[in-house]
Amino acid sequence: MKKYIITFLFVLIGFVSTTAQSKSNPQLVKLYQNYLSVKSALASDDVKKTSMAAGEFLKTSKTVNAKMIAEKNLISLKTDATTIAQGKKIETQRKAFYNLSDIMIGLAKENKLSDKTIFVQYCPMAKGSWLSSEKQIVNPYYGKSMLDCGSVKSEIK
């Protein structure tokens, strides 16, 4: 009987920890969705669309509980999103996107941001990475001039 109780407890503990890890946080999921909008806007070379998408990202970042993200990363996300939202040139917006992407990649590795696979992609020409919800490369650093430059470096499931 003791053996069955111990086995049951191990199974229960495993289930609880798996359930806790697989739960996604709605604020972080929304942040990831906003990030994808910024990435898509950059890839389309549209400064205004990128500014609007970054504005939405910034709004969402202000709702994120500071306990979910290291304070320095949250501040950096807000700063980068502000730079992108206020950017008048696509080059300025893309420059801030490097750091924004690096932090979001870290968040994606530590948290469940999507029920689908998240692809970490990299452009050797830009020397920058970004997240994507699809395997196909749509490069935010060069837009239409080199839209398919890059490769999938890893997958986050």
Buried (B, 14 or more C-beta within 10 A) or exposed (E): EEEEEEEEEEEEEEEEEEEEEEEEBEBBBBBBBBBBBBBBBBBBBBBEBBBBBBBBBBEBBEEBEEEBBBEEBBEBBBBBBBBBBBBEEBEBBBBBBBBBBBBBBEBBEEBBBBEEEBBBBBBEEBEBBBBBBEEEBBBBBBBEEBBEBBEBEEEBE
